[in-house]
Amino acid sequence: VARLSGAVKLLVAQTPTVDEALSSILGSTDFGAIVRLMKLHSSSAEVQAHGCKVLAQMEGPWKVAAADGFIEAVVKAMNAHATSAAVQEHGCLALCGMPLTLDTQRVEVASK
């Protein structure tokens, strides 16, 4: 039986509050779950900053991360919270930490 991360369990159980999303993001190693929580709370700069921070600290598999919407989530967070220094800092770190080895990833980042 596979163990589900706190973020995945929370998503399955309910629509999380901002505090619940923050708590589960900080303990997650699941790109997809973090991206989904960021989408659910796109208006919260705090959730976006924490999501970007955790994504910046994670390591591949990068093809999975790209497929889970990692790039799009980070760029959307940075665009939506342009005045949040934390979102901008962690978003840049997340994007810079991801190796751009696929042409589609280069195009996707450049087009945002």
N, C-alpha and C positions, 0 to 999 in steps of 0.2 A: 504494500500500500504506500503510495507516494505521499510524502508530507507536503501539505500546502502551506505556502507562506502566509503570514498574518494578513498581508494585503489581499491575497487571493481569497482567503476565508471571509474577509470583510466584504469583498465585492459580491460573493455568492450569497451572503447572509442578508445584506441590506444595502441601502444607499447610505454611505457613511457621512457623518458630520465632518466638518473641517478638522476638528480635534482628532477624530478617529482616523481620518485620512492621513494626517500628519504622523500619528503614532505608527500606523502600519507602513507608511512609506519608509520611515527610518529603519525598520527592521527587514525590509524586503530585498530580495535578490532577483526578483522577477521583473524584467523590463516591461512586459505587457501589463502587469498589474499596476505598476507605477504610472505608466502612460494612461491607463483607464482612470485612475484616481485623479490624475492631473486634468483629464478631460471633464470629469464630474465636477471639479472645483476650479474651473478655468478662471473664475472671477477673483479667486483668492491668491494674492501675491505671495502669501506665506506658504501655501501648498505648492505653488509653482516653484518658488525658490528652493524649498526642501526637496521637491521632486528632481529638479535640475541638479542639486547638490549630490543626491544619492546616485543619480545616473552618471554624474561626472566621476564618481568614485568606483563605479562598477567596471568590470572587465568583460570582454566579449562573452558569448559569441556575437560578433558584430552583425552578421547577416540576420540573425534572429532579432537583434535590436532594431535594425532598419525595418524589418518586416513588421515589427510590433508598433511602428510609428514613432520611434525614438526621436528622429530628426524633426519630424513635423511637430511633435509635442513641445520640444524645446524651443523651436523657432516661434511657434504660436505663443508660448509663454512670454518670450522676450518681446514680441510685438505687442501683446496685450498689456504688458506691465513695463513699458518703456522707461518709466520714471523710478522703478524699483532697482536700486543698486544691487541688491542681493540676487534678484532674478537675472539681471544682466551679467553679473560676475559668474554665477554658477552655470548659467546657460552657455556662456562663452567657454568655460572650462569643460562642460559636457561635450560641446561640439569639437573643441580642440583635442580632446582625449580620444575621440573616435577616429580610427584610421580610415582615411578616405581612399580605399583601395578599389572601389567599384565606380565606374563612370556614372552609373545612375545616382550614386550617393553624391558625387560632386555636383551633378546637375541639380539635384534636389536642393542641396544647401544653397547653391548659387541663385536658384530661382526664387527662394523665399526672401 
